[in-house]
Amino acid sequence: MKAIEFENVSFSYEEGGSFAIKNLNFSVEEGEFVAVLGHNGSGKSTLARLTNGLLQADGGTIRVFGEVLTDKNLFDIRKQVGIVFQNPDNQTVASIVEDDIAFGAENIALPREEIGKRIDFALSAVGMEEFRQATVSRLSGGQKQRIAIAGVLAVMPKVLILDESTAMLDPRGRREIIDVVTRLNREQGITVLLITHFMEEALRASRAIVMNRGEIVMQGTPQDIFERHEELITYNLTLPLIGRICRDLRAGGLPVADTLDAGRLAEEIASCVSSQNT
């Protein structure tokens, strides 16, 4: 079943202005993990906000699990589609972790006992059980973002959208968040839409799309996308680090095979060096 479906969707931030999204046709299957790539202004964050109903399309149809998104069902749609933004501090609503996570569940008027169960589930899902009574302001950036994800999970959405949610984190914090999201997708079956400009993050997805000027210009598996590195360059995007190292090694005369896996690259280098020494 399609979790998200766009049919000829267009959106402009100003009446009569240029389109941030233009005649977009796009879908995500239930349980899929899709990475959306693109430079600033490509339309990827607009796509995220349209999916959650934070923005209203100027034209076309958006469906969430087969239901057309309208003003009348916006509340119900948002319970199914949770979104985590870039700055975790802007998503904090309470000083204590437990209270912060409970906020969304309280807003949909769940019984206190059920809210407690959902807090337990959400903390476990993001690996933050021991921080239940912690002060949010004392957490690291990565921990705060995990709490933001937990707050969304407490509402039990079927779709989790991360809109540049790792952009303000250090490499360790980014890995923590992507590890959590990957596990949620694989173990809980949550549909994931990852909006990012970090190419390495896209490697976790089952499918990647590249946006430019409000349109989808490339799509396929992450491996398929990154094999077309010359085309990526035209959209101001680069290969993941391992891919760039492979390219540079070949340019320097070491005939390593294309790979996006660090372990495989190490094996390739060892094999090439061994061959040259025999």
Phi, psi and omega per residue, in radians:
M1 nan 2.502 3.110
K2 -1.359 2.150 3.077
A3 -1.349 -0.716 -3.124
I4 -2.327 2.394 3.109
E5 -2.517 2.182 3.044
F6 -1.902 2.271 3.074
E7 -2.141 1.901 3.103
N8 0.873 0.789 -3.079
V9 -1.471 2.309 3.070
S10 -2.263 2.621 3.112
F11 -2.683 2.394 3.060
S12 -2.278 2.422 3.132
Y13 -1.310 -0.358 3.111
E14 -2.273 2.381 3.123
E15 -1.040 2.174 -3.125
G16 1.436 -0.031 -3.142
G17 -1.490 -3.122 3.131
S18 -1.213 2.667 -3.098
F19 -1.415 2.270 2.989
A20 -1.374 -0.533 3.030
I21 -2.287 2.306 -3.031
K22 -2.290 1.972 3.060
N23 0.802 0.868 -3.024
L24 -1.451 2.225 3.004
N25 -2.032 2.136 -2.930
F26 -2.836 2.477 3.085
S27 -2.572 2.710 3.090
V28 -2.282 2.216 3.118
E29 -1.333 2.638 3.084
E30 -1.032 2.298 -3.137
G31 1.492 -0.017 -3.121
E32 -1.432 2.703 3.062
F33 -2.078 1.870 -3.064
V34 -2.028 2.255 3.044
A35 -1.733 2.326 3.112
V36 -1.950 2.031 -3.059
L37 -1.930 2.716 3.088
G38 2.827 2.689 3.113
H39 -1.291 3.018 3.114
N40 -1.012 2.315 -3.141
G41 1.507 0.116 -3.110
S42 -1.356 -0.316 3.131
G43 1.902 -0.009 -3.038
K44 -1.185 -0.698 3.108
S45 -1.259 -0.572 3.054
T46 -1.081 -0.728 3.085
L47 -1.002 -0.773 -3.135
A48 -1.066 -0.792 -3.086
R49 -1.251 -0.526 3.041
L50 -1.183 -0.677 -3.116
T51 -1.106 -0.665 -3.111
N52 -1.515 -0.104 -3.132
G53 1.440 0.166 3.073
L54 -1.249 -0.444 2.998
L55 -2.125 2.617 3.131
Q56 -1.904 2.199 -3.095
A57 -1.093 2.534 3.058
D58 -1.398 -0.420 3.139
G59 -2.797 2.763 -3.139
G60 1.594 -3.068 -3.057
T61 -2.255 2.378 3.044
I62 -2.043 2.234 3.096
R63 -2.062 2.443 3.048
V64 -2.134 1.979 -3.040
F65 0.883 0.765 3.049
G66 1.484 -0.132 -3.096
E67 -1.751 2.213 -3.136
V68 -1.170 2.263 -3.140
L69 -1.285 2.116 3.113
T70 -2.402 3.003 3.077
D71 -1.076 -0.574 -3.052
K72 -1.222 -0.571 -3.095
N73 -1.895 0.275 -3.053
L74 -1.036 -0.721 -3.128
F75 -1.077 -0.795 -3.140
D76 -1.168 -0.672 3.124
I77 -1.101 -0.719 -3.108
R78 -1.195 -0.387 3.028
K79 -1.256 -0.444 -3.139
Q80 -1.583 -0.442 -3.070
V81 -2.128 1.794 3.111
G82 -1.655 2.593 -3.106
I83 -2.330 2.388 3.104
V84 -2.053 2.252 -3.033
F85 -1.686 -3.018 -2.980
Q86 -1.252 -0.814 -3.025
N87 -1.747 1.936 -3.117
P88 -1.091 -0.519 -3.138
D89 -1.134 -0.518 3.133
N90 -1.333 -0.155 -3.119
Q91 -1.839 -0.042 -3.126
T92 -1.403 2.260 -3.124
V93 -2.105 -0.132 3.133
A94 -2.510 2.744 -3.061
S95 -1.419 -0.427 -3.124
I96 -1.844 2.413 -3.065
V97 -0.910 -0.876 -3.102
E98 -0.985 -0.792 -3.119
D99 -1.197 -0.627 3.134
D100 -1.127 -0.765 -3.139
I101 -1.170 -0.594 -3.079
A102 -1.253 -0.317 -2.973
F103 -0.959 -0.894 -3.103
G104 -1.116 -0.724 3.136
A105 -1.141 -0.639 3.095
E106 -1.152 -0.601 -3.121
N107 -1.173 -0.382 3.083
I108 -1.756 0.292 2.970
A109 1.055 0.725 3.061
L110 -1.338 2.630 3.061
P111 -1.077 2.617 -3.094
R112 -0.983 -0.704 -3.137
E113 -1.103 -0.721 3.126
E114 -1.177 -0.663 3.098
I115 -1.062 -0.736 3.104
G116 -1.038 -0.731 3.123
K117 -1.127 -0.675 -3.116
R118 -1.251 -0.587 3.046
I119 -1.101 -0.764 3.102
D120 -1.011 -0.835 -3.129
F121 -1.067 -0.825 -3.058
A122 -1.150 -0.746 3.113
L123 -1.104 -0.723 3.108
S124 -1.129 -0.699 -3.088
A125 -1.097 -0.587 -3.117
V126 -1.790 0.115 3.085
G127 1.179 0.677 -3.090
M128 -2.202 0.511 -3.068
E129 -0.980 -0.695 -3.055
E130 -1.305 -0.070 -3.102
F131 -1.816 0.266 -3.041
R132 -0.951 -0.739 -3.103
Q133 -1.757 0.209 -3.102
A134 -1.281 2.755 3.045
T135 -1.478 2.155 -3.036
V136 -1.009 -0.707 -3.063
S137 -1.131 -0.305 -3.126
R138 -1.616 -0.029 -3.131
L139 -1.435 2.774 3.037
S140 -1.277 2.940 3.120
G141 -1.026 -0.766 3.129
G142 -1.121 -0.690 3.116
Q143 -1.170 -0.704 3.097
K144 -1.074 -0.696 -3.128
Q145 -1.215 -0.596 3.059
R146 -1.131 -0.652 3.076
I147 -1.166 -0.664 3.081
A148 -1.072 -0.730 3.086
I149 -1.116 -0.725 3.130
A150 -1.058 -0.687 3.112
G151 -1.077 -0.644 3.067
V152 -1.217 -0.748 -3.105
L153 -1.118 -0.495 -3.127
A154 -1.105 -0.359 3.079
V155 -1.491 -0.101 3.130
M156 1.064 0.955 3.107
P157 -1.288 2.729 3.039
K158 -1.555 -0.379 -3.122
V159 -2.184 2.339 3.073
L160 -2.058 2.098 3.098
I161 -1.868 2.243 3.047
L162 -1.960 1.896 -3.085
D163 -1.686 1.597 -3.104
E164 0.957 0.663 -3.001
S165 -1.231 -0.212 3.120
T166 -1.887 0.069 -2.985
A167 -1.083 -0.534 -3.072
M168 -1.733 0.145 -3.070
L169 -1.758 2.743 3.030
D170 -1.353 2.973 -3.087
P171 -0.937 -0.703 3.126
R172 -1.124 -0.788 3.119
G173 -1.073 -0.675 3.112
R174 -1.106 -0.767 3.130
R175 -1.080 -0.705 3.135
E176 -1.022 -0.819 -3.093
I177 -1.169 -0.778 -3.126
I178 -1.169 -0.604 3.056
D179 -1.079 -0.783 3.133
V180 -1.076 -0.825 -3.094
V181 -1.137 -0.718 3.114
T182 -1.072 -0.741 3.137
R183 -1.149 -0.716 3.108
L184 -1.068 -0.696 3.121
N185 -1.151 -0.792 -3.054
R186 -1.338 -0.686 -3.024
E187 -1.655 -0.580 -3.114
Q188 -1.774 -0.209 -3.136
G189 1.285 0.310 3.141
I190 -1.258 2.307 3.067
T191 -1.249 2.307 -3.073
V192 -2.114 2.290 3.004
L193 -2.078 1.872 -3.051
L194 -1.787 1.925 3.086
I195 -1.625 2.063 -3.042
T196 -2.697 2.747 2.969
H197 -2.009 0.108 3.036
F198 -1.574 1.928 -3.042
M199 -1.082 -0.610 -3.118
E200 -1.068 -0.594 -3.117
E201 -1.131 -0.570 -3.102
A202 -1.145 -0.360 -3.118
L203 -1.122 -0.376 3.129
R204 -1.349 -0.335 -3.042
A205 -1.362 2.744 3.039
S206 -1.464 -0.391 3.120
R207 -2.562 2.566 3.091
A208 -2.252 2.513 3.011
I209 -2.210 2.605 3.094
V210 -2.012 2.255 3.121
M211 -1.913 2.574 3.070
N212 -2.627 2.177 3.131
R213 0.910 0.742 3.036
G214 1.398 0.152 -3.135
E215 -2.242 2.688 3.034
I216 -1.458 2.120 -3.072
V217 -1.938 -0.298 3.088
M218 -2.599 2.556 2.982
Q219 -2.784 2.715 -3.100
G220 2.707 -2.919 3.038
T221 -1.183 2.731 3.090
P222 -0.953 -0.685 3.132
Q223 -1.091 -0.753 3.112
D224 -1.070 -0.757 -3.124
I225 -1.094 -0.800 -3.037
F226 -1.323 -0.293 3.018
E227 -1.212 -0.371 -3.132
R228 -1.686 0.913 -2.977
H229 -1.163 -0.510 3.111
E230 -1.156 -0.645 3.101
E231 -1.216 -0.666 3.097
L232 -1.000 -0.704 -3.110
I233 -1.032 -0.615 -3.132
T234 -1.157 -0.346 3.099
Y235 -1.807 0.360 3.106
N236 1.051 0.618 3.084
L237 -2.088 2.754 -3.125
T238 -2.184 2.967 3.039
L239 -1.266 2.748 2.926
P240 -1.031 2.818 -3.048
L241 -0.937 -0.798 -3.103
I242 -1.087 -0.691 3.100
G243 -1.113 -0.675 3.122
R244 -1.181 -0.653 3.104
I245 -1.118 -0.751 3.092
C246 -0.990 -0.819 -3.111
R247 -1.088 -0.756 -3.121
D248 -1.187 -0.642 3.112
L249 -1.124 -0.740 3.120
R250 -1.138 -0.686 3.110
A251 -1.107 -0.479 3.118
G252 -1.544 0.042 3.054
G253 1.781 0.040 3.104
L254 -1.696 1.973 -2.979
P255 -1.402 1.061 3.103
V256 -1.332 2.618 3.099
A257 -1.364 2.716 3.075
D258 -1.098 2.299 3.040
T259 -2.753 2.694 3.060
L260 -2.008 0.174 -3.109
D261 -1.868 2.215 -3.079
A262 -1.095 -0.714 3.133
G263 -1.115 -0.746 3.118
R264 -1.132 -0.670 3.124
L265 -1.107 -0.722 3.113
A266 -1.048 -0.718 3.107
E267 -1.128 -0.714 3.131
E268 -1.088 -0.773 3.139
I269 -1.098 -0.794 -3.140
A270 -1.066 -0.723 -3.132
S271 -1.142 -0.755 -3.131
C272 -1.146 -0.742 3.140
V273 -1.139 -0.705 3.123
S274 -1.097 -0.720 -3.140
S275 -1.139 -0.655 -3.124
Q276 -1.246 -0.415 -3.108
N277 -1.589 -0.066 -3.140
T278 -1.790 nan nan
